[in-house]
Amino acid sequence: TSHVSYQLERVFLRLGHAETDEQLQDIISKFLPPVLLKLSSAQEGVRKKVMELLVHLNKRIKSRPKIQLPVETLLVQYQDPAAASFVTNFTIIYIKIGYPRLEVSKQCELAPTLLTAMEGKPQPQQDSLMHLLIPTLYHMKYPSEPSKASPFVLTERPRTVQLLLEFMLDVLLMPYGFVLNEPRPAPSSPQGGSGTGAAAAQGLPQPPPGMSVYAVKRVIGEAQWSPEQLEQCKLGIVKFIEAEQVPEVETVIHLVVASSDTRHSVATAADLELKSKQSIIDWNNPLIINKMYKVYLGDIPLKTKGATVKQELKHEPVSTRVKMKILPHLLRSRLAAECFPANIQVVYDGLFGANTNNKLLSLTLQFVHHICMVCPDSNKPLGLMLLNGLTKLINEYKEDPKLLCMAYSAVGKLSSRMPQLFTKDIALVQQFFESMCKEDADVRLAIQEALSMMVGAYVHLQGALLNLMEALVAAYITKPEVQVRQIAMKFAITVFAPDHVASRYLLLLAAGDPREEVSGEARRALRSLPSTKTEKEGSRPMPSFPEMVSYIQEKAAQRLKTPAKYIVGTYTLPFNPATFGEIVLYLRMCLAYSAGATSTSQSLMDMQDDAPLIGRYVQSLLSNEASPSSATKGGEANPVHIYMALLQQLLSAVGGIPVMYCLLEVVSVCPEKLTPNFVDKIDWIKGLMNTNKEDMRELAAQLYAVVVSTMSGNELRTAVQNLIKTTKDTHSPETQHGAILALGYMVGRYMNKRRSLMPTEPTPKENEELIAIATKAIGSFLDSESPLLTVAAVTALGEIGRNSVLLIPADGNGFTKLSLVDNLLARIPSGKETGKMKERAIQTLGFLPVGDGEFPHQKKILQGLMDSVEVIHTLNSTFNSLINHYPKWSKLTNK
């Protein structure tokens, strides 16, 4: 003991005699490590002497910052496993003083040793060593080629790597110039307290975002870095990561945090590094994603976890600035969208957090879209929370319309993903419809898209919910905003079965919409029969005719009492003409469907094919009437009469060839029961025969013929005589045209009726004479200069010829059967005639032998028609011979 004391005294003397810094430095280099070892002496006197010596030494060192300490030796001694903890505890004090005094090159050389020295040491000492290491990283040189040895060898030290990465992250999160203010109520202590209860929490200072109280204290250390030093430290960390000293999967979060730094140099360096690694990083790696969530949210006390994290160690959520850097990376990750409940915590923080802003809101909404696209559709709690969050935002947010659009759009996507969340919530649909009426155009479009996606969630509605939806669609399908009408129509099409009467009525209102985007889609929906895939269980492709007709009548009666009525001249209609036109044509489709037809075509040619079926069905409906008279009140309720009344109402006010056809069709198929309705409307029909539309005159002439041909003999004769007179009215070609056609149709119907009722009895003489006069009168127009009247004459003669023998001579002078055949055959190859004329001429030639089995010129007709075919055939054969004659042409013409 006395020997050791003597040695220590000598060191004391030498220290006292050291006059220059160099001398002092020499003594310290030589004696400091062995002196520290004497702290482990069992003798209290020795330990006391060492302490005196160290106190004196400390004073001398502190006042001379240039003096170097034997850091390398101290580091070896510090790492000696046999060293007592009392020795190591003092050794590190001198390492902490000496290391920053070293030349930068020497610091870089010893930097790896600081890391190896950390193994197994108490945490405060590890923190001190990392605090020394971090500023050095800025100056480190790394090999440019990965094959060359790296200064740090960390693969064997996973725990050290984790400690270092945690510390680095805290350094990167540390704000420049941050001051840790100890709160007043708590007694301030150098360790900052380590209580776990809420009371202790009150006594702790507030750490910056993303950090805990403990993290801030260790980054500040014993001597806080200036903002410039901190910037260099952060740059050094980025360089360390760039040099791939640790696996990149561990450092992604560091680069993301650094890229949000308030200093340009740090943010740019980190950003560049992130971009270069973008394609290599696996954004679905749980290690990366969990770390991002942890940093983003901090240590949120979840109900399940309880308060397990000590208050001092509890990390705050990061700042908005960092969140805005993390979110774009979460958007790249499928895994991030599936991490529940972290994903919903991020969403609620971004939508409603105290420090959110429009940029973060926008990113959060993008993240919501990402979750809606990716998350499993079985996670009901997630879906419900997303829906609640989005609707809350929609109800409360008033600033940027673009963000509102994103929120609505997200609701749409969520409904496609999890329709079950929406099915019973019709109030939400109503809210969106109402918002569409109020919001400006951009937002309206977004709501429209959202509602379009939501439709699918309501396809299986039943009972009261379906009735609610019907009322909702009815309320919005007539709104002034076109998008509102459009989407209401889409609900009408999709949610209801194709035989649902009320929704078909709403679609008919839409089909008469002034805007093509509404009316076009509604018409397509009404006219296309549902496929078996889309058809609802137990539903029919269309409503039954009686149901649809009575519903329309009820609605028409209601509308005539409201401002919805429509006035055309002296007529008041329940619907605007476009809608009314759609309604009657749809009723005709329902009539054909109920009669057993399957076509939904609205071309007159196709519609005529259904006439026989419709005839039988209409007769069955009429046979159910209590009274045969349609004038009685009971008769009014018959669907056929309601249908006819609607057709006449529209025809009178607006006209329309398809409407006229529908009326003619229904009267023609059951004339005995239905023509009495028209006895007092003969003048009205005659008016239609004089309109300026050729097709309308033709249909009206047929209707006139149907009505008049059911009258008694005298009335019929008078009507024919009047028509013969009218054909000579040269002032009005339209009137002549209608009269010629009406004559043809009337004579044809009269002869057909006689033949079917009294096949063996001859026609009364006076009638026969009248018919012959009528036939000649019609025939006189075959030479007319007006093509309109010539076509009418050809059509009328065909109609008579179809139903009976023509009462004109077979041949000879004047108008004969032969002259008629020649006239018609000459028209077919003529270049002067219209297509319609040729078509009617061929048709009439074909009809002549139908009503007259013994027609004398059948062979001529047949030959003439064959020759007409020959014209076309000759052209073909000429062309073929040319091709065969010049083989090289065939290559050009083989198509």
Secondary structure, DSSP 8 states (H G I E B T S, - for coil): -HHHHHHHHHHHHHHHH--SHHHHHHHHHHHHHHHHHGGG-S-HHHHHHHHHHHHHHHHHHHH-TT----HHHHHHHHH-TTS-HHHHHHHHHHHHHHGGGS-HHHHHHHHHHHHHHHTT--HHHHHHHHHHHHHHHTT----SSTTS--S---TT-HHHHHHHHHHHHHHHH--TT------SSS---TT-----SHHHHHTS----TT--HHHHHHHH-SS---HHHHHHHHHHHHHHHHTTSS-HHHHHHHHHHHTT-SSHHHHHHHHHHHHHHTTTS-TT-HHHHHHHHHHHH-S---TTT-S-S-GGG------HHHHHHHHHHHTT-HHHHH-TTHHHHHHHHHHH-TT--HHHHHHHHHHHHHHHHHS-TT-HHHHHHHHHHHHHHHHH--S-HHHHHHHHHHHHHHHHH-GGGTTT-HHHHHHHHHHHHHS-HHHHHHHHHHHHHHGGGGTT--HHHHHHHHHHHHHHTT-SSHHHHHHHHHHHHHHS-TT-HHHHHHHHHHHT-SSHHHHHHHHHHHHS---TTTS-TT--SS--HHHHHHHHHHHHHHHTTSTT-EEETTEEESS-HHHHHHHHHHHHHHHHHHHT-------HHHHHHTHHHHHHHHHHHHHT-SSS-TTSHHHHTSHHHHHHHHHHHHHHHT--HHHHHHHHHHHHHSHHHHGGGGGGGHHHHHHHHTSS-HHHHHHHHHHHHHHHTTS-HHHHHHHHHHHHHHHT-TT-HHHHHHHHHHHHHHHHHHHHHHHHH-SSS---HHHHHHHHHHHHHHHGGGG-S-HHHHHHHHHHHHHHHHHS--SS-SSSSSS-HHHHHHHHHHHTT-SSS-HHHHHHHHHHHHHHHHH-TT-TTHHHHHHHHHHHHHHHHHHHHHHHHHHHHSHHHHHHH--
